[in-house]
Amino acid sequence: MSSYQVKQYDPSRRWVQIVLGIIGIAVLCWGAYELGDRLSGYTNEQHKQEIQRLRNQVSQLETQRTESLLKQAFLERSSQVESQAALELKQTLNSLESKIRKLQKEVAFYKGIVAPSSVESGLRLQDFRLSEGAKHGAFDYRLVLTQIRGKDRVARGRVSLNVHGKRDGQSATLSQSELNENDGDAKKFAFKYFQDIEGSLVIPVGFVPTSIQIKVTPKSKWLDAIEESYSWNKTLNGGL
């Protein structure tokens, strides 16, 4: 004869077993993760330290980059300042050298008047300069006449200029009247020691100057006339 056993069913017990099973699985997973970290020799704290180290390195590199940019900008600016200063210094030195040369010429000029090297008395063409004028084909000239041992007598006379050159391949000469419509007459002079004489020339189109001739014709009987010729190109902007 069969016998039956009656067991009491408790639902709450079933849920407890399920929860305990889930907790066990979570513990096993965490243990496996920790075990993996320990076996690899890399912990969570080391991970944080590595991140902080990399952040510090990035910050340091940014600082170095900023300092390098500032240094580069400073060097570029310093180079520009030095270049400008060198240019200004060169211009100043060139200007001073030009002034010194001009003063030396003036000293030589006045020395020639006060203490002339020539022992002969009479007129002397001390200086002659030719420069380009404001208009095309125009030229300005300046000549200086001196009287050596004139015994305080006034030297009087006229100065005329002729320009020799080529026109249409042929030799030609331009007289004073052909060189300046407004100032075609010879220049007059009257002085005891020296006199500056200035004027302008206009070279007509098609004429190529090669030399310039200066004639000094005194009225005073004790003075001799002067006639000098100079190369046009050498005299232009250069003086005697």
Secondary structure in CASP SS format (residue, H / E / C, confidence):
PFRMAT SS
TARGET T0000
AUTHOR 0000-0000-0000
METHOD secondary structure of the structure
MODEL  1
M C 1.00
S C 1.00
S C 1.00
Y C 1.00
Q C 1.00
V C 1.00
K C 1.00
Q C 1.00
Y C 1.00
D C 1.00
P H 1.00
S H 1.00
R H 1.00
R H 1.00
W H 1.00
V H 1.00
Q H 1.00
I H 1.00
V H 1.00
L H 1.00
G H 1.00
I H 1.00
I H 1.00
G H 1.00
I H 1.00
A H 1.00
V H 1.00
L H 1.00
C H 1.00
W H 1.00
G H 1.00
A H 1.00
Y H 1.00
E H 1.00
L H 1.00
G H 1.00
D H 1.00
R H 1.00
L H 1.00
S H 1.00
G C 1.00
Y C 1.00
T C 1.00
N H 1.00
E H 1.00
Q H 1.00
H H 1.00
K H 1.00
Q H 1.00
E H 1.00
I H 1.00
Q H 1.00
R H 1.00
L H 1.00
R H 1.00
N H 1.00
Q H 1.00
V H 1.00
S H 1.00
Q H 1.00
L H 1.00
E H 1.00
T H 1.00
Q H 1.00
R H 1.00
T H 1.00
E H 1.00
S H 1.00
L H 1.00
L H 1.00
K H 1.00
Q H 1.00
A H 1.00
F H 1.00
L H 1.00
E H 1.00
R H 1.00
S H 1.00
S H 1.00
Q H 1.00
V H 1.00
E H 1.00
S H 1.00
Q H 1.00
A H 1.00
A H 1.00
L H 1.00
E H 1.00
L H 1.00
K H 1.00
Q H 1.00
T H 1.00
L H 1.00
N H 1.00
S H 1.00
L H 1.00
E H 1.00
S H 1.00
K H 1.00
I H 1.00
R H 1.00
K H 1.00
L H 1.00
Q H 1.00
K H 1.00
E H 1.00
V H 1.00
A H 1.00
F H 1.00
Y H 1.00
K H 1.00
G H 1.00
I H 1.00
V H 1.00
A C 1.00
P C 1.00
S C 1.00
S C 1.00
V C 1.00
E C 1.00
S C 1.00
G E 1.00
L E 1.00
R E 1.00
L E 1.00
Q E 1.00
D E 1.00
F E 1.00
R E 1.00
L E 1.00
S E 1.00
E E 1.00
G C 1.00
A C 1.00
K C 1.00
H C 1.00
G C 1.00
A E 1.00
F E 1.00
D E 1.00
Y E 1.00
R E 1.00
L E 1.00
V E 1.00
L E 1.00
T E 1.00
Q E 1.00
I E 1.00
R C 1.00
G C 1.00
K C 1.00
D C 1.00
R C 1.00
V C 1.00
A E 1.00
R E 1.00
G E 1.00
R E 1.00
V E 1.00
S E 1.00
L E 1.00
N E 1.00
V E 1.00
H E 1.00
G E 1.00
K E 1.00
R E 1.00
D C 1.00
G C 1.00
Q E 1.00
S E 1.00
A E 1.00
T E 1.00
L E 1.00
S C 1.00
Q H 1.00
S H 1.00
E H 1.00
L H 1.00
N C 1.00
E C 1.00
N C 1.00
D C 1.00
G C 1.00
D C 1.00
A C 1.00
K E 1.00
K E 1.00
F E 1.00
A E 1.00
F E 1.00
K C 1.00
Y C 1.00
F E 1.00
Q E 1.00
D E 1.00
I E 1.00
E E 1.00
G E 1.00
S E 1.00
L E 1.00
V E 1.00
I C 1.00
P C 1.00
V C 1.00
G C 1.00
F E 1.00
V E 1.00
P E 1.00
T E 1.00
S E 1.00
I E 1.00
Q E 1.00
I E 1.00
K E 1.00
V E 1.00
T E 1.00
P E 1.00
K C 1.00
S C 1.00
K C 1.00
W C 1.00
L C 1.00
D C 1.00
A C 1.00
I E 1.00
E E 1.00
E E 1.00
S E 1.00
Y E 1.00
S E 1.00
W H 1.00
N H 1.00
K H 1.00
T H 1.00
L E 1.00
N C 1.00
G C 1.00
G C 1.00
L C 1.00
END
